[in-house]
Structure formats: C-alpha cells, structure tokens
Amino acid sequence: MTPEQIIKRPIALTEKAARLKELNQVVFEVDTKANKIEIKEAVEALFDVKVKDVRTANFRGKPKRMGRKIALRRSWKKAVVTLRDGFDIQFFDESEE
C-alpha cells in the first residue's frame, strides 16, 4: 500500500484531538488493514516528520435506522501518532484562534 492509501484523513475537529495536539499527538483515520509500522512509515513519508509512537483503535460499525430498515455504518480504524520533540503537523490555519 502507498502512504496515500494508508492515511485516509486527519481527525482534527474533535475535542479529544485538540487536547492531544497540545501533547504533540495527531489523530488520523487509517486503512483497517494497516499495522503500526506501516502507519509510522506513511506519516513520516507524507509529512516529513519523525514519529515516536503509534497507537491504534478499531471501531466496529454501529447499526442505525434508515427509514424502515436497519443499516450498518462502516467499520474504521483510528491511529494516534505521537511526534518527536521539535516536529509538528499543521492541517488548518491555526492563526485565527
């Protein structure tokens, strides 16, 4: 898999992700088949940073009602990436705060 296929999107708009940003950690949605080593290499390749640690969590899809029928939301995987000191990833213009 290429780094673009492993890292699907950043999750930066949640309160927890904002708190983790202060601890030099970044949250991504990643491919469900990717392991920690692949995630580390993909982040280092895409964002030109050094990764200290990677933690992952799998989320199973929840059943939700869609009209009369019950549908299943998709399952997904989250990775919390801790960056080494001196490295940072900026997704949005944070000067507006």
MOPAC internal coordinates of N, CA, C and O (Angstrom, degrees):
PM7 1SCF
backbone

  N    0.0000 0     0.00 0     0.00 0    0    0    0
  C    1.4524 1     0.00 0     0.00 0    1    0    0
  C    1.5251 1   109.77 1     0.00 0    2    1    0
  O    1.2310 1   120.85 1   -34.02 1    3    2    1
  N    1.3210 1   115.98 1   145.98 1    3    2    1
  C    1.4541 1   120.62 1   176.74 1    5    3    2
  C    1.5271 1   109.51 1   -85.43 1    6    5    3
  O    1.2310 1   119.74 1   -19.06 1    7    6    5
  N    1.3323 1   118.10 1   160.94 1    7    6    5
  C    1.4699 1   120.00 1   178.86 1    9    7    6
  C    1.5339 1   112.79 1   -57.84 1   10    9    7
  O    1.2310 1   120.28 1   146.20 1   11   10    9
  N    1.3396 1   117.07 1   -33.80 1   11   10    9
  C    1.4608 1   120.46 1   179.18 1   13   11   10
  C    1.5249 1   111.85 1   -67.86 1   14   13   11
  O    1.2310 1   120.12 1   151.24 1   15   14   13
  N    1.3285 1   117.38 1   -28.76 1   15   14   13
  C    1.4611 1   120.67 1   177.81 1   17   15   14
  C    1.5283 1   111.30 1   -80.40 1   18   17   15
  O    1.2310 1   119.90 1   151.12 1   19   18   17
  N    1.3150 1   117.80 1   -28.88 1   19   18   17
  C    1.4656 1   121.22 1  -178.45 1   21   19   18
  C    1.5279 1   110.41 1   -76.16 1   22   21   19
  O    1.2310 1   119.82 1   129.80 1   23   22   21
  N    1.3345 1   117.96 1   -50.20 1   23   22   21
  C    1.4589 1   122.12 1  -179.42 1   25   23   22
  C    1.5245 1   107.59 1   -89.71 1   26   25   23
  O    1.2310 1   120.47 1   -68.71 1   27   26   25
  N    1.3273 1   116.72 1   111.29 1   27   26   25
  C    1.4619 1   120.09 1  -177.73 1   29   27   26
  C    1.5231 1   112.11 1   -85.09 1   30   29   27
  O    1.2310 1   120.23 1   130.03 1   31   30   29
  N    1.3391 1   117.16 1   -49.97 1   31   30   29
  C    1.4636 1   119.83 1  -179.62 1   33   31   30
  C    1.5187 1   109.42 1  -163.76 1   34   33   31
  O    1.2310 1   120.38 1   -26.47 1   35   34   33
  N    1.3378 1   116.88 1   153.53 1   35   34   33
  C    1.4616 1   119.37 1   173.49 1   37   35   34
  C    1.5243 1   110.14 1   -79.86 1   38   37   35
  O    1.2310 1   120.68 1   -31.08 1   39   38   37
  N    1.3124 1   116.30 1   148.92 1   39   38   37
  C    1.4595 1   121.62 1   174.72 1   41   39   38
  C    1.5265 1   104.93 1  -113.54 1   42   41   39
  O    1.2310 1   120.82 1   -86.62 1   43   42   41
  N    1.3370 1   116.05 1    93.38 1   43   42   41
  C    1.4612 1   119.68 1  -173.97 1   45   43   42
  C    1.5181 1   112.59 1  -120.07 1   46   45   43
  O    1.2310 1   119.61 1  -177.83 1   47   46   45
  N    1.3125 1   118.34 1     2.17 1   47   46   45
  C    1.4537 1   119.75 1  -174.50 1   49   47   46
  C    1.5252 1   113.29 1  -104.02 1   50   49   47
  O    1.2310 1   119.59 1  -170.77 1   51   50   49
  N    1.3122 1   118.40 1     9.23 1   51   50   49
  C    1.4549 1   120.59 1   178.23 1   53   51   50
  C    1.5279 1   109.69 1   -97.88 1   54   53   51
  O    1.2310 1   120.70 1   -20.65 1   55   54   53
  N    1.3220 1   116.27 1   159.35 1   55   54   53
  C    1.4640 1   119.91 1  -179.83 1   57   55   54
  C    1.5232 1   111.53 1   -65.41 1   58   57   55
  O    1.2310 1   120.62 1   139.97 1   59   58   57
  N    1.3200 1   116.42 1   -40.03 1   59   58   57
  C    1.4632 1   119.47 1  -179.77 1   61   59   58
  C    1.5241 1   110.81 1   -64.70 1   62   61   59
  O    1.2310 1   120.17 1   138.22 1   63   62   61
  N    1.3354 1   117.29 1   -41.78 1   63   62   61
  C    1.4609 1   120.43 1   178.96 1   65   63   62
  C    1.5268 1   110.73 1   -64.08 1   66   65   63
  O    1.2310 1   120.24 1   144.97 1   67   66   65
  N    1.3287 1   117.15 1   -35.03 1   67   66   65
  C    1.4686 1   120.31 1   177.84 1   69   67   66
  C    1.5242 1   110.80 1   -67.26 1   70   69   67
  O    1.2310 1   120.29 1   140.64 1   71   70   69
  N    1.3439 1   117.06 1   -39.36 1   71   70   69
  C    1.4722 1   119.82 1   177.13 1   73   71   70
  C    1.5223 1   111.12 1   -67.03 1   74   73   71
  O    1.2310 1   120.09 1   140.62 1   75   74   73
  N    1.3325 1   117.42 1   -39.38 1   75   74   73
  C    1.4606 1   120.90 1  -179.95 1   77   75   74
  C    1.5255 1   111.48 1   -67.54 1   78   77   75
  O    1.2310 1   120.16 1   151.30 1   79   78   77
  N    1.3397 1   117.29 1   -28.70 1   79   78   77
  C    1.4606 1   121.31 1   178.73 1   81   79   78
  C    1.5303 1   110.58 1   -59.70 1   82   81   79
  O    1.2310 1   120.46 1   146.23 1   83   82   81
  N    1.3432 1   116.72 1   -33.77 1   83   82   81
  C    1.4560 1   120.47 1   178.30 1   85   83   82
  C    1.5274 1   112.00 1   -68.58 1   86   85   83
  O    1.2310 1   120.39 1   156.78 1   87   86   85
  N    1.3342 1   116.87 1   -23.22 1   87   86   85
  C    1.4674 1   122.05 1   178.83 1   89   87   86
  C    1.5288 1   111.94 1   -95.43 1   90   89   87
  O    1.2310 1   120.81 1  -164.03 1   91   90   89
  N    1.3534 1   116.05 1    15.97 1   91   90   89
  C    1.4639 1   122.81 1   179.81 1   93   91   90
  C    1.5262 1   111.47 1    64.02 1   94   93   91
  O    1.2310 1   120.69 1  -141.23 1   95   94   93
  N    1.3476 1   116.28 1    38.77 1   95   94   93
  C    1.4529 1   122.23 1   177.27 1   97   95   94
  C    1.5231 1   109.44 1  -121.41 1   98   97   95
  O    1.2310 1   120.56 1   -34.57 1   99   98   97
  N    1.3319 1   116.53 1   145.43 1   99   98   97
  C    1.4610 1   122.56 1  -179.05 1  101   99   98
  C    1.5202 1   107.67 1  -127.17 1  102  101   99
  O    1.2310 1   120.50 1   -36.66 1  103  102  101
  N    1.3561 1   116.64 1   143.34 1  103  102  101
  C    1.4593 1   121.92 1  -176.76 1  105  103  102
  C    1.5281 1   109.12 1  -111.31 1  106  105  103
  O    1.2310 1   120.77 1   -46.73 1  107  106  105
  N    1.3425 1   116.14 1   133.27 1  107  106  105
  C    1.4610 1   122.16 1   178.93 1  109  107  106
  C    1.5238 1   110.09 1  -129.75 1  110  109  107
  O    1.2310 1   121.02 1   -28.34 1  111  110  109
  N    1.3323 1   115.65 1   151.66 1  111  110  109
  C    1.4652 1   120.73 1   163.75 1  113  111  110
  C    1.5209 1   105.46 1   -91.38 1  114  113  111
  O    1.2310 1   120.71 1   -51.71 1  115  114  113
  N    1.3316 1   116.26 1   128.29 1  115  114  113
  C    1.4588 1   120.51 1  -175.00 1  117  115  114
  C    1.5259 1   110.07 1  -124.15 1  118  117  115
  O    1.2310 1   121.14 1   -10.60 1  119  118  117
  N    1.3204 1   115.43 1   169.40 1  119  118  117
  C    1.4602 1   121.07 1   177.47 1  121  119  118
  C    1.5258 1   109.91 1   -64.12 1  122  121  119
  O    1.2310 1   120.35 1   -39.24 1  123  122  121
  N    1.3218 1   116.94 1   140.76 1  123  122  121
  C    1.4610 1   120.59 1  -174.90 1  125  123  122
  C    1.5286 1   112.69 1   -67.59 1  126  125  123
  O    1.2310 1   119.84 1   159.32 1  127  126  125
  N    1.3321 1   117.92 1   -20.68 1  127  126  125
  C    1.4710 1   120.63 1  -178.99 1  129  127  126
  C    1.5270 1   112.79 1   -93.40 1  130  129  127
  O    1.2310 1   120.07 1   174.88 1  131  130  129
  N    1.3324 1   117.47 1    -5.12 1  131  130  129
  C    1.4674 1   120.72 1  -176.65 1  133  131  130
  C    1.5258 1   110.55 1   -77.81 1  134  133  131
  O    1.2310 1   120.92 1   -39.83 1  135  134  133
  N    1.3359 1   115.85 1   140.17 1  135  134  133
  C    1.4622 1   119.76 1   175.93 1  137  135  134
  C    1.5335 1   109.59 1   -99.83 1  138  137  135
  O    1.2310 1   120.57 1    -2.45 1  139  138  137
  N    1.3305 1   116.52 1   177.55 1  139  138  137
  C    1.4632 1   121.19 1  -174.25 1  141  139  138
  C    1.5239 1   112.60 1   -63.41 1  142  141  139
  O    1.2310 1   120.21 1   142.83 1  143  142  141
  N    1.3247 1   117.20 1   -37.17 1  143  142  141
  C    1.4627 1   120.59 1  -179.13 1  145  143  142
  C    1.5231 1   110.31 1   -66.72 1  146  145  143
  O    1.2310 1   120.46 1   136.91 1  147  146  145
  N    1.3444 1   116.72 1   -43.09 1  147  146  145
  C    1.4681 1   120.52 1   178.52 1  149  147  146
  C    1.5305 1   111.12 1   -65.07 1  150  149  147
  O    1.2310 1   120.40 1   141.73 1  151  150  149
  N    1.3340 1   116.84 1   -38.27 1  151  150  149
  C    1.4610 1   120.52 1   179.25 1  153  151  150
  C    1.5306 1   110.03 1   -65.38 1  154  153  151
  O    1.2310 1   120.44 1   136.66 1  155  154  153
  N    1.3319 1   116.76 1   -43.34 1  155  154  153
  C    1.4633 1   121.30 1   178.94 1  157  155  154
  C    1.5223 1   111.00 1   -60.21 1  158  157  155
  O    1.2310 1   120.19 1   132.74 1  159  158  157
  N    1.3253 1   117.23 1   -47.26 1  159  158  157
  C    1.4608 1   120.99 1  -179.51 1  161  159  158
  C    1.5219 1   111.64 1   -65.14 1  162  161  159
  O    1.2310 1   120.14 1   143.24 1  163  162  161
  N    1.3434 1   117.35 1   -36.76 1  163  162  161
  C    1.4661 1   120.98 1   179.94 1  165  163  162
  C    1.5252 1   111.26 1   -67.42 1  166  165  163
  O    1.2310 1   119.81 1   137.31 1  167  166  165
  N    1.3287 1   117.96 1   -42.69 1  167  166  165
  C    1.4710 1   121.02 1   179.56 1  169  167  166
  C    1.5177 1   110.12 1   -65.87 1  170  169  167
  O    1.2310 1   120.11 1   137.47 1  171  170  169
  N    1.3281 1   117.40 1   -42.53 1  171  170  169
  C    1.4625 1   120.37 1   179.42 1  173  171  170
  C    1.5209 1   111.15 1   -64.58 1  174  173  171
  O    1.2310 1   119.82 1   144.13 1  175  174  173
  N    1.3389 1   117.95 1   -35.87 1  175  174  173
  C    1.4615 1   121.08 1  -179.56 1  177  175  174
  C    1.5303 1   111.75 1   -74.65 1  178  177  175
  O    1.2310 1   120.04 1   138.39 1  179  178  177
  N    1.3137 1   117.53 1   -41.61 1  179  178  177
  C    1.4656 1   120.85 1  -175.55 1  181  179  178
  C    1.5256 1   113.38 1   -75.35 1  182  181  179
  O    1.2310 1   119.97 1   141.21 1  183  182  181
  N    1.3328 1   117.65 1   -38.79 1  183  182  181
  C    1.4580 1   120.70 1  -170.90 1  185  183  182
  C    1.5248 1   113.92 1  -112.05 1  186  185  183
  O    1.2310 1   119.50 1  -179.79 1  187  186  185
  N    1.3307 1   118.56 1     0.21 1  187  186  185
  C    1.4651 1   123.58 1   177.44 1  189  187  186
  C    1.5292 1   111.00 1    55.02 1  190  189  187
  O    1.2310 1   121.05 1  -127.31 1  191  190  189
  N    1.3384 1   115.59 1    52.69 1  191  190  189
  C    1.4624 1   123.03 1   177.73 1  193  191  190
  C    1.5267 1   108.41 1  -129.83 1  194  193  191
  O    1.2310 1   120.65 1    -9.77 1  195  194  193
  N    1.3220 1   116.35 1   170.23 1  195  194  193
  C    1.4622 1   122.14 1   174.47 1  197  195  194
  C    1.5227 1   108.66 1  -108.56 1  198  197  195
  O    1.2310 1   120.80 1   -48.86 1  199  198  197
  N    1.3309 1   116.08 1   131.14 1  199  198  197
  C    1.4619 1   122.15 1  -176.34 1  201  199  198
  C    1.5230 1   109.46 1  -100.10 1  202  201  199
  O    1.2310 1   121.07 1   -46.35 1  203  202  201
  N    1.3218 1   115.56 1   133.65 1  203  202  201
  C    1.4619 1   121.61 1   178.61 1  205  203  202
  C    1.5243 1   111.19 1   -92.03 1  206  205  203
  O    1.2310 1   120.31 1   137.43 1  207  206  205
  N    1.3654 1   117.01 1   -42.57 1  207  206  205
  C    1.4611 1   120.82 1  -174.87 1  209  207  206
  C    1.5205 1   109.36 1  -154.43 1  210  209  207
  O    1.2310 1   121.08 1   -26.72 1  211  210  209
  N    1.3394 1   115.54 1   153.28 1  211  210  209
  C    1.4643 1   122.09 1   176.11 1  213  211  210
  C    1.5201 1   108.29 1  -132.59 1  214  213  211
  O    1.2310 1   120.82 1   -51.12 1  215  214  213
  N    1.3303 1   116.03 1   128.88 1  215  214  213
  C    1.4675 1   121.65 1   173.62 1  217  215  214
  C    1.5192 1   107.58 1  -119.59 1  218  217  215
  O    1.2310 1   120.27 1   -40.25 1  219  218  217
  N    1.3234 1   117.08 1   139.75 1  219  218  217
  C    1.4623 1   120.53 1  -177.96 1  221  219  218
  C    1.5193 1   110.83 1  -124.70 1  222  221  219
  O    1.2310 1   121.36 1   -23.54 1  223  222  221
  N    1.3374 1   115.00 1   156.46 1  223  222  221
  C    1.4600 1   122.26 1   176.41 1  225  223  222
  C    1.5193 1   108.24 1  -146.33 1  226  225  223
  O    1.2310 1   120.74 1   -46.38 1  227  226  225
  N    1.3230 1   116.19 1   133.62 1  227  226  225
  C    1.4576 1   121.86 1   176.56 1  229  227  226
  C    1.5196 1   109.36 1   -97.59 1  230  229  227
  O    1.2310 1   120.61 1   -44.39 1  231  230  229
  N    1.3368 1   116.43 1   135.61 1  231  230  229
  C    1.4469 1   122.34 1   178.36 1  233  231  230
  C    1.5198 1   108.79 1  -117.43 1  234  233  231
  O    1.2310 1   120.84 1   -58.45 1  235  234  233
  N    1.3268 1   116.00 1   121.55 1  235  234  233
  C    1.4609 1   120.53 1   178.34 1  237  235  234
  C    1.5098 1   110.02 1   -79.78 1  238  237  235
  O    1.2310 1   120.47 1   -32.76 1  239  238  237
  N    1.3263 1   116.71 1   147.24 1  239  238  237
  C    1.4555 1   121.38 1   179.77 1  241  239  238
  C    1.5183 1   111.20 1   -67.36 1  242  241  239
  O    1.2310 1   120.75 1   -40.95 1  243  242  241
  N    1.3351 1   116.16 1   139.05 1  243  242  241
  C    1.4517 1   121.28 1  -178.98 1  245  243  242
  C    1.5262 1   109.91 1   -94.17 1  246  245  243
  O    1.2310 1   120.21 1   -34.33 1  247  246  245
  N    1.3278 1   117.20 1   145.67 1  247  246  245
  C    1.4707 1   118.32 1   172.80 1  249  247  246
  C    1.5268 1   110.11 1   -75.00 1  250  249  247
  O    1.2310 1   120.53 1   -47.73 1  251  250  249
  N    1.3245 1   116.58 1   132.27 1  251  250  249
  C    1.4637 1   122.61 1   179.47 1  253  251  250
  C    1.5195 1   109.08 1  -131.95 1  254  253  251
  O    1.2310 1   121.16 1   -31.49 1  255  254  253
  N    1.3293 1   115.39 1   148.51 1  255  254  253
  C    1.4543 1   120.81 1   179.14 1  257  255  254
  C    1.5124 1   110.31 1   -83.07 1  258  257  255
  O    1.2310 1   120.97 1   -47.87 1  259  258  257
  N    1.3218 1   115.75 1   132.13 1  259  258  257
  C    1.4605 1   122.00 1   175.05 1  261  259  258
  C    1.5276 1   106.36 1  -127.06 1  262  261  259
  O    1.2310 1   120.68 1   -90.36 1  263  262  261
  N    1.3142 1   116.30 1    89.64 1  263  262  261
  C    1.4584 1   119.74 1  -174.13 1  265  263  262
  C    1.5140 1   109.47 1    71.84 1  266  265  263
  O    1.2310 1   120.66 1    54.32 1  267  266  265
  N    1.3195 1   116.34 1  -125.68 1  267  266  265
  C    1.4613 1   120.89 1   179.17 1  269  267  266
  C    1.5191 1   112.90 1   -84.12 1  270  269  267
  O    1.2310 1   120.87 1   161.32 1  271  270  269
  N    1.3072 1   115.94 1   -18.68 1  271  270  269
  C    1.4649 1   120.01 1  -172.39 1  273  271  270
  C    1.5269 1   111.17 1   -98.67 1  274  273  271
  O    1.2310 1   121.57 1   -21.82 1  275  274  273
  N    1.3045 1   114.61 1   158.18 1  275  274  273
  C    1.4637 1   122.18 1   174.76 1  277  275  274
  C    1.5286 1   107.16 1  -103.67 1  278  277  275
  O    1.2310 1   120.74 1   -55.58 1  279  278  277
  N    1.3192 1   116.20 1   124.42 1  279  278  277
  C    1.4613 1   121.60 1   178.06 1  281  279  278
  C    1.5189 1   108.32 1  -114.44 1  282  281  279
  O    1.2310 1   120.67 1   -19.58 1  283  282  281
  N    1.3125 1   116.33 1   160.42 1  283  282  281
  C    1.4560 1   121.64 1  -178.99 1  285  283  282
  C    1.5233 1   108.40 1  -111.32 1  286  285  283
  O    1.2310 1   120.80 1   -56.27 1  287  286  285
  N    1.3358 1   116.07 1   123.73 1  287  286  285
  C    1.4638 1   119.25 1   173.70 1  289  287  286
  C    1.5198 1   109.03 1   -67.20 1  290  289  287
  O    1.2310 1   120.89 1   -21.79 1  291  290  289
  N    1.3103 1   115.90 1   158.21 1  291  290  289
  C    1.4666 1   119.56 1  -176.70 1  293  291  290
  C    1.5227 1   110.92 1   -73.62 1  294  293  291
  O    1.2310 1   120.74 1   -28.64 1  295  294  293
  N    1.3122 1   116.19 1   151.36 1  295  294  293
  C    1.4575 1   122.28 1   173.40 1  297  295  294
  C    1.5265 1   108.29 1   -83.12 1  298  297  295
  O    1.2310 1   120.19 1   -30.46 1  299  298  297
  N    1.3389 1   117.24 1   149.54 1  299  298  297
  C    1.4508 1   120.56 1  -179.35 1  301  299  298
  C    1.5188 1   110.65 1  -149.39 1  302  301  299
  O    1.2310 1   121.23 1   -12.13 1  303  302  301
  N    1.3340 1   115.25 1   167.87 1  303  302  301
  C    1.4655 1   121.68 1  -177.19 1  305  303  302
  C    1.5222 1   109.25 1  -125.68 1  306  305  303
  O    1.2310 1   121.10 1   -43.52 1  307  306  305
  N    1.3341 1   115.50 1   136.48 1  307  306  305
  C    1.4584 1   121.91 1   179.49 1  309  307  306
  C    1.5200 1   108.95 1  -113.72 1  310  309  307
  O    1.2310 1   120.90 1   -39.16 1  311  310  309
  N    1.3203 1   115.89 1   140.84 1  311  310  309
  C    1.4642 1   121.82 1   176.40 1  313  311  310
  C    1.5168 1   109.37 1  -124.21 1  314  313  311
  O    1.2310 1   120.62 1   -52.35 1  315  314  313
  N    1.3266 1   116.42 1   127.65 1  315  314  313
  C    1.4654 1   122.55 1   173.67 1  317  315  314
  C    1.5230 1   106.31 1  -102.67 1  318  317  315
  O    1.2310 1   121.07 1   -66.24 1  319  318  317
  N    1.3253 1   115.56 1   113.76 1  319  318  317
  C    1.4613 1   122.25 1  -174.52 1  321  319  318
  C    1.5211 1   108.84 1  -105.09 1  322  321  319
  O    1.2310 1   120.37 1   -57.54 1  323  322  321
  N    1.3285 1   116.90 1   122.46 1  323  322  321
  C    1.4631 1   122.18 1   175.83 1  325  323  322
  C    1.5236 1   107.73 1   -94.18 1  326  325  323
  O    1.2310 1   121.22 1   -54.04 1  327  326  325
  N    1.3312 1   115.26 1   125.96 1  327  326  325
  C    1.4611 1   120.72 1  -179.35 1  329  327  326
  C    1.5229 1   109.96 1   -93.02 1  330  329  327
  O    1.2310 1   120.86 1   -26.93 1  331  330  329
  N    1.3257 1   115.97 1   153.07 1  331  330  329
  C    1.4660 1   120.38 1   175.84 1  333  331  330
  C    1.5285 1   109.50 1   -69.48 1  334  333  331
  O    1.2310 1   120.73 1   -20.46 1  335  334  333
  N    1.3221 1   116.21 1   159.54 1  335  334  333
  C    1.4631 1   121.46 1   179.31 1  337  335  334
  C    1.5233 1   110.12 1   -59.10 1  338  337  335
  O    1.2310 1   120.97 1   -42.05 1  339  338  337
  N    1.3251 1   115.76 1   137.95 1  339  338  337
  C    1.4591 1   120.96 1   178.85 1  341  339  338
  C    1.5079 1   114.17 1    93.14 1  342  341  339
  O    1.2310 1   119.30 1   172.87 1  343  342  341
  N    1.3288 1   118.93 1    -7.13 1  343  342  341
  C    1.4595 1   122.35 1   179.35 1  345  343  342
  C    1.5249 1   109.22 1  -110.99 1  346  345  343
  O    1.2310 1   121.37 1   -31.50 1  347  346  345
  N    1.3542 1   114.99 1   148.50 1  347  346  345
  C    1.4584 1   120.58 1  -177.82 1  349  347  346
  C    1.5221 1   108.70 1  -152.76 1  350  349  347
  O    1.2310 1   120.85 1   -31.07 1  351  350  349
  N    1.3240 1   115.98 1   148.93 1  351  350  349
  C    1.4603 1   121.86 1   175.60 1  353  351  350
  C    1.5236 1   107.27 1  -121.09 1  354  353  351
  O    1.2310 1   120.41 1   -56.85 1  355  354  353
  N    1.3332 1   116.83 1   123.15 1  355  354  353
  C    1.4678 1   122.44 1   178.28 1  357  355  354
  C    1.5309 1   108.59 1  -106.72 1  358  357  355
  O    1.2310 1   120.46 1   -64.29 1  359  358  357
  N    1.3325 1   116.73 1   115.71 1  359  358  357
  C    1.4583 1   120.66 1   178.43 1  361  359  358
  C    1.5143 1   111.59 1   -92.83 1  362  361  359
  O    1.2310 1   120.59 1   140.45 1  363  362  361
  N    1.3312 1   116.48 1   -39.55 1  363  362  361
  C    1.4494 1   121.58 1  -176.74 1  365  363  362
  C    1.5229 1   108.73 1  -123.68 1  366  365  363
  O    1.2310 1   120.39 1   -18.66 1  367  366  365
  N    1.3161 1   116.87 1   161.34 1  367  366  365
  C    1.4508 1   121.01 1   176.60 1  369  367  366
  C    1.5171 1   108.48 1   -72.53 1  370  369  367
  O    1.2310 1   120.07 1   -75.05 1  371  370  369
  N    1.3205 1   117.47 1   104.95 1  371  370  369
  C    1.4528 1   122.67 1  -174.33 1  373  371  370
  C    1.5230 1   112.14 1   -91.88 1  374  373  371
  O    1.2310 1   119.58 1  -172.02 1  375  374  373
  N    1.3297 1   118.40 1     7.98 1  375  374  373
  C    1.4549 1   120.91 1   179.43 1  377  375  374
  C    1.5163 1   112.31 1   -78.49 1  378  377  375
  O    1.2310 1   119.65 1   169.76 1  379  378  377
  N    1.3447 1   118.27 1   -10.24 1  379  378  377
  C    1.4529 1   122.45 1  -178.57 1  381  379  378
  C    1.5166 1   112.65 1   -79.97 1  382  381  379
  O    1.2310 1   118.89 1   173.07 1  383  382  381
  N    1.3202 1   119.71 1    -6.93 1  383  382  381
  C    1.4519 1   122.92 1  -176.29 1  385  383  382
  C    1.5046 1   113.28 1   -67.44 1  386  385  383
  O    1.2310 1   120.10 1   180.00 1  387  386  385

